[in-house]
Amino acid sequence: MSTSILIWSTLAPFLLLLWFFQRVSGLRGWPGFILSLVLAVAALFFPWFGHAVPYWSASLTPNFSVIMAGLLVVAIAERTTVRPIFQRSEWNTAWIFGAVASWALYPSALGLGPQNFDSYALGWPWLFHAQSGVLMGAVGFTTALLLWRGNRFGYLLLLTLIGYAAGFQESENFWDYLIDPVYGAVALLAVLRMIFLRLRKGPEQEPGL
């Protein structure tokens, strides 16, 4: 197993476990963070069915997105410092971006949509495919627009562009830096909740993770 796959297959489950224990315990601040940290480390390296969590995550989906990892860090930091880092509009932007990316990628990957069109090909480096560069250009424009408007989700997109240029992951496809099944599923559910609350005009709820 390569170093990059090992790092991402360990980091993303660790962040998920840390966030999960923070949510389950209901504790905020540093005491809750320390307790959740100890539990997350113990659960991460416990031999579940003979193997630790990084082994299973690398076997199932090694390409966790940079954005998902960044959102987990923001959510964990918000619960630890008991201060908002992302405003409601910025969390909503993250969910809308994830939902749009999911709809742009996964139906095509499942063979749905126009024939002879593979949206995953848009994420390959420019020399690999004639249509490559379109996706990175769109994300670059979106990043610049969000940063110009003061939306801090733009910094996560910027980190994703930097990570891709630096080769953070094993994959050379830009899609794998932007979206993964976990982030996509959560984003779609969050957008559906946003639509439901807007139609119902109910009370505002916590937008983050």
Backbone as JSON Lines, residues from 0, in Angstrom:
{"i":0,"aa":"M","n":[0.85,-1.19,0.0],"ca":[0.0,0.0,0.0],"c":[0.89,1.25,0.0]}
{"i":1,"aa":"S","n":[0.65,2.21,-0.9],"ca":[1.48,3.39,-0.99],"c":[1.25,4.31,0.2]}
{"i":2,"aa":"T","n":[2.2,5.23,0.39],"ca":[2.12,6.14,1.54],"c":[0.91,7.04,1.44]}
{"i":3,"aa":"S","n":[0.61,7.58,0.24],"ca":[-0.51,8.5,0.09],"c":[-1.83,7.82,0.39]}
{"i":4,"aa":"I","n":[-2.01,6.58,-0.08],"ca":[-3.24,5.85,0.21],"c":[-3.35,5.59,1.7]}
{"i":5,"aa":"L","n":[-2.23,5.22,2.34],"ca":[-2.25,4.94,3.77],"c":[-2.61,6.19,4.57]}
{"i":6,"aa":"I","n":[-2.07,7.35,4.16],"ca":[-2.36,8.6,4.87],"c":[-3.85,8.92,4.79]}
{"i":7,"aa":"W","n":[-4.41,8.89,3.57],"ca":[-5.8,9.27,3.4],"c":[-6.77,8.23,3.95]}
{"i":8,"aa":"S","n":[-6.39,6.96,3.88],"ca":[-7.25,5.92,4.43],"c":[-7.21,5.9,5.95]}
{"i":9,"aa":"T","n":[-6.25,6.61,6.55],"ca":[-6.17,6.74,8.0],"c":[-6.77,8.07,8.46]}
{"i":10,"aa":"L","n":[-6.45,9.15,7.74],"ca":[-6.88,10.49,8.16],"c":[-8.39,10.65,8.13]}
{"i":11,"aa":"A","n":[-9.01,10.28,7.01],"ca":[-10.45,10.49,6.88],"c":[-11.25,9.68,7.91]}
{"i":12,"aa":"P","n":[-11.0,8.38,8.11],"ca":[-11.73,7.65,9.16],"c":[-11.47,8.21,10.56]}
{"i":13,"aa":"F","n":[-10.22,8.66,10.81],"ca":[-9.92,9.25,12.11],"c":[-10.76,10.5,12.36]}
{"i":14,"aa":"L","n":[-10.84,11.37,11.35],"ca":[-11.64,12.58,11.49],"c":[-13.12,12.25,11.66]}
{"i":15,"aa":"L","n":[-13.59,11.25,10.91],"ca":[-14.99,10.83,11.05],"c":[-15.27,10.31,12.45]}
{"i":16,"aa":"L","n":[-14.36,9.49,12.98],"ca":[-14.54,8.94,14.32],"c":[-14.48,10.04,15.37]}
{"i":17,"aa":"L","n":[-13.55,10.96,15.22],"ca":[-13.43,12.07,16.17],"c":[-14.69,12.91,16.18]}
{"i":18,"aa":"W","n":[-15.18,13.25,14.99],"ca":[-16.43,14.02,14.89],"c":[-17.6,13.23,15.48]}
{"i":19,"aa":"F","n":[-17.66,11.94,15.18],"ca":[-18.75,11.09,15.66],"c":[-18.79,11.07,17.19]}
{"i":20,"aa":"F","n":[-17.65,10.88,17.84],"ca":[-17.63,10.82,19.29],"c":[-17.94,12.19,19.92]}
{"i":21,"aa":"Q","n":[-17.56,13.26,19.24],"ca":[-17.95,14.59,19.72],"c":[-19.46,14.75,19.68]}
{"i":22,"aa":"R","n":[-20.06,14.29,18.58],"ca":[-21.51,14.41,18.44],"c":[-22.23,13.52,19.45]}
{"i":23,"aa":"V","n":[-21.8,12.27,19.59],"ca":[-22.47,11.33,20.48],"c":[-22.36,11.75,21.93]}
{"i":24,"aa":"S","n":[-21.17,12.2,22.33],"ca":[-20.98,12.61,23.72],"c":[-21.76,13.86,24.06]}
{"i":25,"aa":"G","n":[-21.99,14.72,23.06],"ca":[-22.68,15.97,23.31],"c":[-21.83,17.0,24.02]}
{"i":26,"aa":"L","n":[-20.55,16.69,24.21],"ca":[-19.65,17.59,24.93],"c":[-18.98,18.55,23.96]}
{"i":27,"aa":"R","n":[-18.92,19.8,24.34],"ca":[-18.23,20.8,23.56],"c":[-17.02,21.31,24.35]}
{"i":28,"aa":"G","n":[-16.1,21.95,23.66],"ca":[-14.92,22.45,24.32],"c":[-13.81,21.42,24.34]}
{"i":29,"aa":"W","n":[-12.72,21.78,25.01],"ca":[-11.53,20.93,25.01],"c":[-11.72,19.62,25.77]}
{"i":30,"aa":"P","n":[-12.46,19.58,26.9],"ca":[-12.68,18.27,27.54],"c":[-13.35,17.27,26.61]}
{"i":31,"aa":"G","n":[-14.36,17.71,25.87],"ca":[-15.03,16.83,24.91],"c":[-14.1,16.42,23.79]}
{"i":32,"aa":"F","n":[-13.23,17.33,23.35],"ca":[-12.28,17.01,22.28],"c":[-11.29,15.95,22.74]}
{"i":33,"aa":"I","n":[-10.75,16.11,23.94],"ca":[-9.75,15.15,24.44],"c":[-10.37,13.77,24.61]}
{"i":34,"aa":"L","n":[-11.58,13.71,25.19],"ca":[-12.27,12.43,25.35],"c":[-12.53,11.79,24.0]}
{"i":35,"aa":"S","n":[-13.02,12.58,23.05],"ca":[-13.31,12.05,21.71],"c":[-12.04,11.62,20.99]}
{"i":36,"aa":"L","n":[-10.95,12.35,21.22],"ca":[-9.67,12.01,20.61],"c":[-9.19,10.63,21.07]}
{"i":37,"aa":"V","n":[-9.28,10.39,22.37],"ca":[-8.85,9.1,22.92],"c":[-9.71,7.97,22.36]}
{"i":38,"aa":"L","n":[-11.02,8.18,22.33],"ca":[-11.92,7.16,21.8],"c":[-11.69,6.93,20.31]}
{"i":39,"aa":"A","n":[-11.43,8.0,19.56],"ca":[-11.22,7.87,18.12],"c":[-9.95,7.08,17.82]}
{"i":40,"aa":"V","n":[-8.88,7.35,18.54],"ca":[-7.63,6.63,18.33],"c":[-7.8,5.15,18.68]}
{"i":41,"aa":"A","n":[-8.5,4.89,19.79],"ca":[-8.72,3.5,20.19],"c":[-9.55,2.76,19.15]}
{"i":42,"aa":"A","n":[-10.62,3.41,18.65],"ca":[-11.48,2.76,17.65],"c":[-10.76,2.61,16.32]}
{"i":43,"aa":"L","n":[-9.86,3.56,16.0],"ca":[-9.18,3.54,14.71],"c":[-8.28,2.32,14.57]}
{"i":44,"aa":"F","n":[-7.6,1.97,15.64],"ca":[-6.62,0.88,15.56],"c":[-7.1,-0.41,16.22]}
{"i":45,"aa":"F","n":[-8.37,-0.44,16.62],"ca":[-8.92,-1.69,17.14],"c":[-9.07,-2.67,15.97]}
{"i":46,"aa":"P","n":[-8.69,-3.94,16.16],"ca":[-8.78,-4.91,15.06],"c":[-10.21,-5.38,14.8]}
{"i":47,"aa":"W","n":[-10.97,-4.58,14.05],"ca":[-12.34,-4.95,13.69],"c":[-12.29,-6.09,12.68]}
{"i":48,"aa":"F","n":[-12.84,-7.25,13.04],"ca":[-12.83,-8.42,12.17],"c":[-11.41,-8.74,11.67]}
{"i":49,"aa":"G","n":[-10.45,-8.53,12.55],"ca":[-9.08,-8.9,12.24],"c":[-8.23,-7.8,11.65]}
{"i":50,"aa":"H","n":[-8.82,-6.63,11.32],"ca":[-8.04,-5.54,10.71],"c":[-8.47,-4.21,11.31]}
{"i":51,"aa":"A","n":[-7.54,-3.26,11.33],"ca":[-7.84,-1.91,11.81],"c":[-8.63,-1.15,10.75]}
{"i":52,"aa":"V","n":[-9.21,-0.04,11.17],"ca":[-10.07,0.76,10.28],"c":[-9.36,1.2,9.0]}
{"i":53,"aa":"P","n":[-8.08,1.67,9.05],"ca":[-7.42,2.09,7.8],"c":[-7.38,1.0,6.74]}
{"i":54,"aa":"Y","n":[-7.25,-0.24,7.16],"ca":[-7.24,-1.33,6.17],"c":[-8.59,-1.42,5.46]}
{"i":55,"aa":"W","n":[-9.67,-1.36,6.22],"ca":[-11.0,-1.47,5.61],"c":[-11.31,-0.26,4.75]}
{"i":56,"aa":"S","n":[-10.95,0.93,5.21],"ca":[-11.25,2.13,4.42],"c":[-10.44,2.15,3.13]}
{"i":57,"aa":"A","n":[-9.18,1.71,3.19],"ca":[-8.38,1.66,1.96],"c":[-8.92,0.63,0.99]}
{"i":58,"aa":"S","n":[-9.5,-0.44,1.52],"ca":[-10.06,-1.48,0.65],"c":[-11.35,-1.03,-0.01]}
{"i":59,"aa":"L","n":[-12.15,-0.23,0.71],"ca":[-13.46,0.17,0.21],"c":[-13.36,1.4,-0.68]}
{"i":60,"aa":"T","n":[-12.74,2.47,-0.19],"ca":[-12.64,3.7,-0.96],"c":[-11.45,4.5,-0.49]}
{"i":61,"aa":"P","n":[-10.29,4.36,-1.14],"ca":[-9.09,5.07,-0.7],"c":[-9.12,6.55,-1.04]}
{"i":62,"aa":"N","n":[-9.96,6.97,-1.98],"ca":[-9.93,8.34,-2.46],"c":[-10.93,9.23,-1.72]}
{"i":63,"aa":"F","n":[-10.7,9.44,-0.43],"ca":[-11.51,10.42,0.29],"c":[-11.14,11.81,-0.2]}
{"i":64,"aa":"S","n":[-12.13,12.66,-0.35],"ca":[-11.88,13.98,-0.93],"c":[-11.24,14.92,0.08]}
{"i":65,"aa":"V","n":[-10.49,15.88,-0.46],"ca":[-9.88,16.91,0.38],"c":[-10.96,17.76,1.02]}
{"i":66,"aa":"I","n":[-12.03,18.02,0.3],"ca":[-13.11,18.86,0.84],"c":[-13.77,18.2,2.03]}
{"i":67,"aa":"M","n":[-14.04,16.88,1.94],"ca":[-14.66,16.2,3.07],"c":[-13.78,16.28,4.31]}
{"i":68,"aa":"A","n":[-12.47,16.04,4.13],"ca":[-11.54,16.14,5.26],"c":[-11.55,17.55,5.83]}
{"i":69,"aa":"G","n":[-11.58,18.55,4.95],"ca":[-11.6,19.94,5.42],"c":[-12.87,20.28,6.18]}
{"i":70,"aa":"L","n":[-14.02,19.81,5.7],"ca":[-15.28,20.07,6.4],"c":[-15.3,19.41,7.78]}
{"i":71,"aa":"L","n":[-14.74,18.21,7.88],"ca":[-14.67,17.54,9.17],"c":[-13.78,18.32,10.14]}
{"i":72,"aa":"V","n":[-12.66,18.85,9.64],"ca":[-11.78,19.65,10.49],"c":[-12.51,20.89,10.98]}
{"i":73,"aa":"V","n":[-13.25,21.54,10.1],"ca":[-14.01,22.73,10.5],"c":[-15.05,22.38,11.56]}
{"i":74,"aa":"A","n":[-15.79,21.28,11.34],"ca":[-16.82,20.87,12.29],"c":[-16.22,20.52,13.65]}
{"i":75,"aa":"I","n":[-15.1,19.8,13.64],"ca":[-14.43,19.44,14.89],"c":[-13.93,20.69,15.61]}
{"i":76,"aa":"A","n":[-13.34,21.61,14.85],"ca":[-12.83,22.84,15.44],"c":[-13.96,23.7,16.03]}
{"i":77,"aa":"E","n":[-15.11,23.72,15.36],"ca":[-16.24,24.5,15.88],"c":[-16.72,23.95,17.21]}
{"i":78,"aa":"R","n":[-16.78,22.63,17.34],"ca":[-17.22,22.02,18.59],"c":[-16.16,22.14,19.68]}
{"i":79,"aa":"T","n":[-14.9,22.21,19.29],"ca":[-13.83,22.31,20.28],"c":[-13.69,23.72,20.81]}
{"i":80,"aa":"T","n":[-13.72,24.7,19.92],"ca":[-13.57,26.1,20.34],"c":[-14.89,26.75,20.74]}
{"i":81,"aa":"V","n":[-16.01,26.05,20.45],"ca":[-17.37,26.56,20.73],"c":[-17.56,27.92,20.06]}
{"i":82,"aa":"R","n":[-17.02,28.05,18.86],"ca":[-17.2,29.26,18.07],"c":[-17.44,28.88,16.62]}
{"i":83,"aa":"P","n":[-18.32,29.57,15.93],"ca":[-18.56,29.24,14.52],"c":[-17.38,29.64,13.65]}
{"i":84,"aa":"I","n":[-16.95,28.74,12.79],"ca":[-15.91,29.04,11.81],"c":[-16.55,29.3,10.46]}
{"i":85,"aa":"F","n":[-17.5,28.46,10.09],"ca":[-18.32,28.67,8.89],"c":[-19.67,29.24,9.31]}
{"i":86,"aa":"Q","n":[-20.08,30.28,8.62],"ca":[-21.43,30.8,8.81],"c":[-22.43,29.88,8.12]}
{"i":87,"aa":"R","n":[-23.71,30.1,8.39],"ca":[-24.75,29.26,7.79],"c":[-24.65,29.25,6.27]}
{"i":88,"aa":"S","n":[-24.42,30.41,5.68],"ca":[-24.35,30.49,4.22],"c":[-23.16,29.69,3.68]}
{"i":89,"aa":"E","n":[-22.08,29.62,4.45],"ca":[-20.9,28.89,4.0],"c":[-21.1,27.37,4.09]}
{"i":90,"aa":"W","n":[-21.78,26.91,5.14],"ca":[-22.14,25.49,5.21],"c":[-23.1,25.14,4.07]}
{"i":91,"aa":"N","n":[-24.06,26.01,3.82],"ca":[-25.0,25.75,2.73],"c":[-24.28,25.69,1.39]}
{"i":92,"aa":"T","n":[-23.29,26.56,1.21],"ca":[-22.5,26.52,-0.02],"c":[-21.78,25.19,-0.17]}
{"i":93,"aa":"A","n":[-21.24,24.68,0.94],"ca":[-20.53,23.39,0.91],"c":[-21.48,22.27,0.51]}
{"i":94,"aa":"W","n":[-22.7,22.29,1.04],"ca":[-23.67,21.23,0.71],"c":[-24.13,21.35,-0.74]}
{"i":95,"aa":"I","n":[-24.38,22.56,-1.2],"ca":[-24.83,22.74,-2.59],"c":[-23.73,22.32,-3.55]}
{"i":96,"aa":"F","n":[-22.48,22.69,-3.25],"ca":[-21.37,22.29,-4.11],"c":[-21.25,20.78,-4.16]}
{"i":97,"aa":"G","n":[-21.35,20.11,-3.01],"ca":[-21.25,18.66,-2.99],"c":[-22.38,17.98,-3.74]}
{"i":98,"aa":"A","n":[-23.59,18.53,-3.61],"ca":[-24.73,17.95,-4.31],"c":[-24.59,18.11,-5.82]}
{"i":99,"aa":"V","n":[-24.17,19.29,-6.25],"ca":[-23.98,19.52,-7.7],"c":[-22.87,18.63,-8.25]}
{"i":100,"aa":"A","n":[-21.77,18.51,-7.5],"ca":[-20.67,17.65,-7.95],"c":[-21.12,16.19,-8.03]}
{"i":101,"aa":"S","n":[-21.93,15.76,-7.07],"ca":[-22.43,14.38,-7.09],"c":[-23.29,14.12,-8.32]}
{"i":102,"aa":"W","n":[-24.2,15.05,-8.61],"ca":[-25.07,14.88,-9.77],"c":[-24.28,14.96,-11.07]}
{"i":103,"aa":"A","n":[-23.18,15.72,-11.07],"ca":[-22.38,15.83,-12.29],"c":[-21.54,14.59,-12.53]}
{"i":104,"aa":"L","n":[-21.13,13.89,-11.45],"ca":[-20.21,12.77,-11.6],"c":[-20.87,11.41,-11.57]}
{"i":105,"aa":"Y","n":[-21.65,11.12,-10.52],"ca":[-22.05,9.73,-10.28],"c":[-23.06,9.17,-11.28]}
{"i":106,"aa":"P","n":[-24.05,9.91,-11.76],"ca":[-24.94,9.31,-12.78],"c":[-24.18,8.85,-14.02]}
{"i":107,"aa":"S","n":[-23.2,9.65,-14.46],"ca":[-22.4,9.26,-15.62],"c":[-21.57,8.02,-15.32]}
{"i":108,"aa":"A","n":[-21.04,7.96,-14.09],"ca":[-20.23,6.8,-13.71],"c":[-21.06,5.52,-13.66]}
{"i":109,"aa":"L","n":[-22.37,5.67,-13.43],"ca":[-23.27,4.52,-13.39],"c":[-23.86,4.18,-14.75]}
{"i":110,"aa":"G","n":[-23.42,4.91,-15.78],"ca":[-23.91,4.63,-17.13],"c":[-25.17,5.38,-17.48]}
{"i":111,"aa":"L","n":[-25.59,6.33,-16.67],"ca":[-26.78,7.12,-16.95],"c":[-26.39,8.39,-17.69]}
{"i":112,"aa":"G","n":[-27.37,9.02,-18.31],"ca":[-27.11,10.27,-19.02],"c":[-26.72,10.04,-20.46]}
{"i":113,"aa":"P","n":[-26.15,11.07,-21.11],"ca":[-25.81,10.97,-22.54],"c":[-24.8,9.85,-22.8]}
{"i":114,"aa":"Q","n":[-24.98,9.18,-23.9],"ca":[-24.05,8.13,-24.29],"c":[-22.74,8.75,-24.76]}
{"i":115,"aa":"N","n":[-21.68,7.97,-24.64],"ca":[-20.35,8.39,-25.07],"c":[-19.85,9.63,-24.33]}
{"i":116,"aa":"F","n":[-20.38,9.84,-23.14],"ca":[-19.89,10.96,-22.31],"c":[-19.56,10.43,-20.93]}
{"i":117,"aa":"D","n":[-18.35,10.65,-20.52],"ca":[-17.88,10.22,-19.21],"c":[-17.4,11.44,-18.45]}
{"i":118,"aa":"S","n":[-18.18,11.9,-17.48],"ca":[-17.8,13.11,-16.76],"c":[-16.52,12.91,-15.95]}
{"i":119,"aa":"Y","n":[-16.21,11.68,-15.6],"ca":[-14.99,11.42,-14.84],"c":[-13.74,11.79,-15.65]}
{"i":120,"aa":"A","n":[-13.87,11.7,-16.97],"ca":[-12.74,12.05,-17.84],"c":[-12.37,13.52,-17.74]}
{"i":121,"aa":"L","n":[-13.32,14.36,-17.31],"ca":[-13.03,15.79,-17.2],"c":[-12.01,16.08,-16.1]}
{"i":122,"aa":"G","n":[-11.78,15.11,-15.22],"ca":[-10.87,15.35,-14.12],"c":[-9.45,14.91,-14.36]}
{"i":123,"aa":"W","n":[-9.17,14.28,-15.52],"ca":[-7.81,13.85,-15.78],"c":[-6.92,15.03,-16.14]}
{"i":124,"aa":"P","n":[-5.61,14.9,-15.93],"ca":[-4.69,15.97,-16.34],"c":[-4.84,16.3,-17.82]}
{"i":125,"aa":"W","n":[-4.5,17.49,-18.19],"ca":[-4.73,17.98,-19.54],"c":[-4.16,17.09,-20.62]}
{"i":126,"aa":"L","n":[-3.02,16.47,-20.39],"ca":[-2.38,15.66,-21.42],"c":[-3.07,14.32,-21.62]}
{"i":127,"aa":"F","n":[-3.97,13.95,-20.67],"ca":[-4.59,12.64,-20.74],"c":[-5.87,12.63,-21.56]}
{"i":128,"aa":"H","n":[-6.56,13.76,-21.63],"ca":[-7.87,13.76,-22.26],"c":[-8.13,15.14,-22.84]}
{"i":129,"aa":"A","n":[-8.78,15.18,-24.0],"ca":[-9.0,16.45,-24.7],"c":[-9.88,17.4,-23.91]}
{"i":130,"aa":"Q","n":[-10.81,16.86,-23.11],"ca":[-11.74,17.72,-22.37],"c":[-11.23,18.07,-20.98]}
{"i":131,"aa":"S","n":[-10.06,17.54,-20.61],"ca":[-9.51,17.84,-19.3],"c":[-9.2,19.33,-19.19]}
{"i":132,"aa":"G","n":[-9.28,19.84,-18.01],"ca":[-9.07,21.26,-17.78],"c":[-10.37,22.01,-17.61]}
{"i":133,"aa":"V","n":[-11.46,21.48,-18.16],"ca":[-12.77,22.13,-18.0],"c":[-13.19,22.14,-16.54]}
{"i":134,"aa":"L","n":[-13.04,21.0,-15.89],"ca":[-13.44,20.9,-14.49],"c":[-12.58,21.79,-13.61]}
{"i":135,"aa":"M","n":[-11.27,21.75,-13.79],"ca":[-10.4,22.57,-12.96],"c":[-10.64,24.06,-13.22]}
{"i":136,"aa":"G","n":[-10.92,24.41,-14.46],"ca":[-11.23,25.8,-14.76],"c":[-12.5,26.26,-14.07]}
{"i":137,"aa":"A","n":[-13.53,25.38,-14.07],"ca":[-14.79,25.73,-13.41],"c":[-14.61,25.87,-11.9]}
{"i":138,"aa":"V","n":[-13.84,24.96,-11.32],"ca":[-13.59,25.03,-9.88],"c":[-12.73,26.25,-9.54]}
{"i":139,"aa":"G","n":[-11.75,26.55,-10.39],"ca":[-10.93,27.73,-10.16],"c":[-11.74,29.0,-10.2]}
{"i":140,"aa":"F","n":[-12.67,29.09,-11.16],"ca":[-13.55,30.28,-11.24],"c":[-14.44,30.37,-10.01]}
{"i":141,"aa":"T","n":[-15.01,29.22,-9.6],"ca":[-15.87,29.2,-8.41],"c":[-15.09,29.6,-7.17]}
{"i":142,"aa":"T","n":[-13.86,29.12,-7.06],"ca":[-13.01,29.48,-5.92],"c":[-12.78,30.97,-5.86]}
{"i":143,"aa":"A","n":[-12.39,31.56,-6.99],"ca":[-12.14,33.0,-7.03],"c":[-13.39,33.79,-6.7]}
{"i":144,"aa":"L","n":[-14.53,33.34,-7.21],"ca":[-15.78,34.05,-6.95],"c":[-16.15,34.01,-5.46]}
{"i":145,"aa":"L","n":[-16.02,32.82,-4.85],"ca":[-16.35,32.68,-3.43],"c":[-15.41,33.51,-2.56]}
{"i":146,"aa":"L","n":[-14.12,33.49,-2.86],"ca":[-13.17,34.26,-2.08],"c":[-13.43,35.76,-2.24]}
{"i":147,"aa":"W","n":[-13.78,36.17,-3.43],"ca":[-14.09,37.58,-3.68],"c":[-15.32,38.02,-2.88]}
{"i":148,"aa":"R","n":[-16.28,37.1,-2.72],"ca":[-17.49,37.41,-1.96],"c":[-17.31,37.17,-0.46]}
{"i":149,"aa":"G","n":[-16.14,36.74,-0.05],"ca":[-15.89,36.53,1.37],"c":[-16.45,35.24,1.93]}
{"i":150,"aa":"N","n":[-16.75,34.27,1.05],"ca":[-17.27,32.98,1.49],"c":[-16.09,32.05,1.79]}
{"i":151,"aa":"R","n":[-15.96,31.62,3.05],"ca":[-14.78,30.87,3.47],"c":[-14.75,29.44,2.94]}
{"i":152,"aa":"F","n":[-15.82,28.95,2.37],"ca":[-15.75,27.66,1.7],"c":[-14.78,27.72,0.53]}
{"i":153,"aa":"G","n":[-14.58,28.92,-0.01],"ca":[-13.62,29.09,-1.09],"c":[-12.21,28.68,-0.69]}
{"i":154,"aa":"Y","n":[-11.88,28.81,0.6],"ca":[-10.54,28.39,1.04],"c":[-10.37,26.88,0.95]}
{"i":155,"aa":"L","n":[-11.46,26.13,1.19],"ca":[-11.38,24.68,1.04],"c":[-11.19,24.3,-0.43]}
{"i":156,"aa":"L","n":[-11.87,25.02,-1.32],"ca":[-11.66,24.77,-2.75],"c":[-10.24,25.12,-3.16]}
{"i":157,"aa":"L","n":[-9.71,26.21,-2.6],"ca":[-8.34,26.59,-2.89],"c":[-7.37,25.52,-2.39]}
{"i":158,"aa":"L","n":[-7.63,25.0,-1.18],"ca":[-6.8,23.92,-0.65],"c":[-6.87,22.68,-1.55]}
{"i":159,"aa":"T","n":[-8.04,22.43,-2.11],"ca":[-8.19,21.29,-3.01],"c":[-7.35,21.47,-4.27]}
{"i":160,"aa":"L","n":[-7.36,22.67,-4.82],"ca":[-6.54,22.95,-6.01],"c":[-5.05,22.8,-5.69]}
{"i":161,"aa":"I","n":[-4.64,23.31,-4.53],"ca":[-3.24,23.19,-4.13],"c":[-2.88,21.72,-3.9]}
{"i":162,"aa":"G","n":[-3.79,20.98,-3.24],"ca":[-3.55,19.57,-2.98],"c":[-3.41,18.77,-4.26]}
{"i":163,"aa":"Y","n":[-4.22,19.11,-5.25],"ca":[-4.13,18.4,-6.53],"c":[-2.8,18.71,-7.22]}
{"i":164,"aa":"A","n":[-2.4,19.98,-7.18],"ca":[-1.13,20.36,-7.81],"c":[0.05,19.71,-7.11]}
{"i":165,"aa":"A","n":[-0.07,19.51,-5.78],"ca":[1.02,18.92,-5.01],"c":[0.96,17.4,-4.99]}
{"i":166,"aa":"G","n":[-0.14,16.81,-5.49],"ca":[-0.27,15.36,-5.51],"c":[-0.5,14.76,-4.14]}
{"i":167,"aa":"F","n":[-1.46,15.37,-3.39],"ca":[-1.77,14.87,-2.04],"c":[-2.19,13.41,-2.05]}
{"i":168,"aa":"Q","n":[-2.91,13.02,-3.08],"ca":[-3.5,11.68,-3.12],"c":[-2.83,10.81,-4.18]}
{"i":169,"aa":"E","n":[-3.15,9.52,-4.12],"ca":[-2.65,8.58,-5.12],"c":[-3.28,8.84,-6.48]}
{"i":170,"aa":"S","n":[-4.55,9.22,-6.47],"ca":[-5.28,9.44,-7.72],"c":[-4.77,10.68,-8.44]}
{"i":171,"aa":"E","n":[-4.76,10.62,-9.77],"ca":[-4.42,11.77,-10.6],"c":[-5.66,12.45,-11.17]}
{"i":172,"aa":"N","n":[-6.84,11.99,-10.78],"ca":[-8.07,12.58,-11.28],"c":[-8.58,13.61,-10.29]}
{"i":173,"aa":"F","n":[-8.87,14.8,-10.78],"ca":[-9.27,15.92,-9.93],"c":[-10.58,15.66,-9.21]}
{"i":174,"aa":"W","n":[-11.46,14.84,-9.8],"ca":[-12.74,14.52,-9.16],"c":[-12.51,13.92,-7.77]}
{"i":175,"aa":"D","n":[-11.49,13.09,-7.63],"ca":[-11.25,12.4,-6.37],"c":[-10.82,13.35,-5.26]}
{"i":176,"aa":"Y","n":[-10.36,14.53,-5.64],"ca":[-10.02,15.55,-4.65],"c":[-11.25,16.36,-4.24]}
{"i":177,"aa":"L","n":[-12.25,16.39,-5.12],"ca":[-13.43,17.22,-4.89],"c":[-14.56,16.5,-4.17]}
{"i":178,"aa":"I","n":[-14.8,15.25,-4.51],"ca":[-16.02,14.57,-4.07],"c":[-15.72,13.11,-3.77]}
{"i":179,"aa":"D","n":[-16.43,12.56,-2.83],"ca":[-16.38,11.13,-2.54],"c":[-17.8,10.71,-2.14]}
{"i":180,"aa":"P","n":[-18.08,9.42,-2.09],"ca":[-19.46,8.99,-1.8],"c":[-20.01,9.49,-0.46]}
{"i":181,"aa":"V","n":[-19.16,9.58,0.56],"ca":[-19.64,10.04,1.87],"c":[-20.03,11.52,1.8]}
{"i":182,"aa":"Y","n":[-19.14,12.35,1.28],"ca":[-19.44,13.78,1.15],"c":[-20.64,13.99,0.24]}
{"i":183,"aa":"G","n":[-20.69,13.25,-0.86],"ca":[-21.81,13.4,-1.78],"c":[-23.14,13.05,-1.15]}
{"i":184,"aa":"A","n":[-23.19,11.94,-0.41],"ca":[-24.44,11.52,0.23],"c":[-24.89,12.52,1.28]}
{"i":185,"aa":"V","n":[-23.95,12.98,2.11],"ca":[-24.29,13.96,3.15],"c":[-24.76,15.27,2.52]}
{"i":186,"aa":"A","n":[-24.09,15.69,1.44],"ca":[-24.46,16.93,0.78],"c":[-25.86,16.84,0.18]}
{"i":187,"aa":"L","n":[-26.17,15.73,-0.46],"ca":[-27.5,15.56,-1.04],"c":[-28.58,15.59,0.03]}
{"i":188,"aa":"L","n":[-28.35,14.9,1.14],"ca":[-29.32,14.91,2.24],"c":[-29.47,16.31,2.83]}
{"i":189,"aa":"A","n":[-28.34,17.03,2.96],"ca":[-28.4,18.37,3.51],"c":[-29.19,19.31,2.6]}
{"i":190,"aa":"V","n":[-29.0,19.18,1.29],"ca":[-29.74,20.03,0.35],"c":[-31.23,19.69,0.38]}
{"i":191,"aa":"L","n":[-31.56,18.42,0.48],"ca":[-32.97,18.03,0.61],"c":[-33.58,18.61,1.87]}
{"i":192,"aa":"R","n":[-32.82,18.61,2.96],"ca":[-33.31,19.21,4.21],"c":[-33.51,20.72,4.05]}
{"i":193,"aa":"M","n":[-32.57,21.37,3.35],"ca":[-32.69,22.8,3.1],"c":[-33.96,23.1,2.32]}
{"i":194,"aa":"I","n":[-34.23,22.29,1.29],"ca":[-35.43,22.5,0.47],"c":[-36.69,22.27,1.31]}
{"i":195,"aa":"F","n":[-36.68,21.2,2.11],"ca":[-37.83,20.88,2.95],"c":[-38.11,22.01,3.94]}
{"i":196,"aa":"L","n":[-37.08,22.52,4.59],"ca":[-37.27,23.59,5.56],"c":[-37.72,24.88,4.88]}
{"i":197,"aa":"R","n":[-37.21,25.1,3.67],"ca":[-37.63,26.31,2.94],"c":[-39.11,26.23,2.56]}
{"i":198,"aa":"L","n":[-39.54,25.04,2.13],"ca":[-40.94,24.88,1.76],"c":[-41.84,24.95,2.99]}
{"i":199,"aa":"R","n":[-41.38,24.36,4.08],"ca":[-42.17,24.35,5.3],"c":[-42.09,25.68,6.04]}
{"i":200,"aa":"K","n":[-41.02,26.42,5.73],"ca":[-40.75,27.69,6.4],"c":[-40.68,27.49,7.91]}
{"i":201,"aa":"G","n":[-40.0,26.4,8.29],"ca":[-39.87,26.09,9.7],"c":[-38.72,26.84,10.31]}
{"i":202,"aa":"P","n":[-38.45,26.59,11.6],"ca":[-37.35,27.28,12.28],"c":[-35.99,26.85,11.74]}
{"i":203,"aa":"E","n":[-35.03,27.77,11.8],"ca":[-33.69,27.47,11.34],"c":[-33.05,26.4,12.23]}
{"i":204,"aa":"Q","n":[-32.26,25.53,11.61],"ca":[-31.55,24.5,12.34],"c":[-30.07,24.65,12.13]}
{"i":205,"aa":"E","n":[-29.3,23.98,12.96],"ca":[-27.86,24.05,12.85],"c":[-27.42,23.51,11.48]}
{"i":206,"aa":"P","n":[-26.65,24.32,10.68],"ca":[-26.35,23.93,9.32],"c":[-25.14,23.02,9.18]}
{"i":207,"aa":"G","n":[-24.27,22.99,10.17],"ca":[-23.01,22.27,10.03],"c":[-23.14,20.79,10.3]}
{"i":208,"aa":"L","n":[-21.96,20.16,10.4],"ca":[-21.92,18.72,10.69],"c":[-22.15,18.46,12.18]}
